[in-house]
Amino acid sequence: MLIKTTQKADRILSNIKKIDKANSASLKEKTKIYVFPYHNGREKGWQLINDNKAVTFSEYRKTDQIVVYCGSTIDFENAIPSEEIYSAKTFFAHDEYNKAANFCMKYLFS
């Protein structure tokens, strides 16, 4: 099944790749980021996993804001956040791609 992501999610992922590329080689050897598609109704985006941490981001279903869900990998089933994680979502303005990307990376490497 082909899942079409939103342009917002793709721009955030592009920014995350740039941030990751700028990381030192020693950091890259210790950590890897795995990327998976995310689809939950009208929310279509990406999930990133690092060790036991996961972030999922997309355009929010009710607005044009960016939404990010953060938790451990057990808080997500097929990239779908649990009710607890869904309730603790973080929003960014519709054009805050860099801010959302930095937030995701900070969470994954904290």
C-alpha positions in Angstrom: 0.0 0.0 0.0 1.4 3.4 -1.0 1.0 6.1 1.6 1.2 9.6 0.3 2.8 11.9 2.9 2.2 15.6 3.1 4.7 18.1 1.8 5.0 19.4 5.3 6.1 16.0 6.6 8.5 15.6 3.7 10.1 19.1 4.4 10.6 18.2 8.0 12.2 14.9 7.1 14.5 16.7 4.7 15.5 19.1 7.5 16.1 16.2 9.8 18.4 14.5 7.2 20.4 17.7 7.0 20.7 17.9 10.8 21.7 14.2 11.0 24.3 14.7 8.2 25.9 17.5 10.2 26.3 15.2 13.3 29.8 13.9 14.0 30.8 10.5 12.8 31.2 9.2 16.4 27.6 10.1 17.1 26.4 8.4 14.0 28.2 5.2 14.9 26.5 5.1 18.3 23.0 5.9 17.0 20.9 5.2 13.9 17.6 6.7 13.0 15.1 4.4 11.3 12.4 6.0 9.2 8.9 4.5 8.7 5.8 5.9 7.0 3.0 7.1 9.3 -0.7 7.1 8.3 -3.5 7.7 10.8 -6.7 8.9 9.0 -5.9 12.3 7.5 -2.5 12.5 9.2 0.2 11.2 6.9 3.8 11.7 7.7 6.9 9.9 9.1 8.0 8.1 12.2 11.6 8.1 13.3 13.0 5.6 15.8 16.3 5.8 17.6 17.0 3.0 20.0 13.8 2.9 22.1 12.6 6.4 21.3 10.1 7.3 18.6 8.7 10.5 17.1 6.0 10.8 14.6 5.2 14.0 12.7 2.7 15.2 10.1 0.2 17.9 9.3 -2.4 17.9 11.9 -5.8 16.5 10.8 -7.9 19.5 12.0 -5.6 22.4 11.0 -2.6 23.1 8.9 -0.3 23.0 11.9 2.5 20.5 12.2 2.0 17.9 15.0 4.6 15.8 16.7 4.1 12.8 18.9 7.0 11.6 21.1 7.3 8.5 23.2 9.1 5.2 23.6 8.7 2.7 20.8 6.2 0.7 23.0 3.9 3.8 23.0 3.3 3.3 19.3 1.6 0.5 17.4 2.3 0.6 13.6 3.5 4.2 14.1 0.1 5.1 15.7 0.5 6.8 19.0 -1.2 5.5 22.2 -3.9 7.6 23.7 -1.5 9.0 26.3 1.0 10.0 23.6 -1.7 11.4 21.4 -2.9 13.6 24.3 0.6 14.9 24.8 1.2 16.1 21.2 3.3 19.1 20.4 2.2 21.7 17.8 4.2 23.9 15.5 3.0 26.6 13.1 2.3 25.5 9.6 5.7 26.8 8.4 8.0 25.9 11.3 9.8 23.0 9.6 13.2 23.7 11.1 11.8 24.1 14.6 9.8 20.8 14.3 12.9 19.0 12.9 15.1 20.3 15.7 12.5 19.3 18.3 12.4 15.8 16.9 16.2 15.4 16.9 16.5 16.8 20.4 14.0 14.3 21.7 15.5 11.3 19.8 19.0 12.1 21.1 18.2 13.2 24.7 
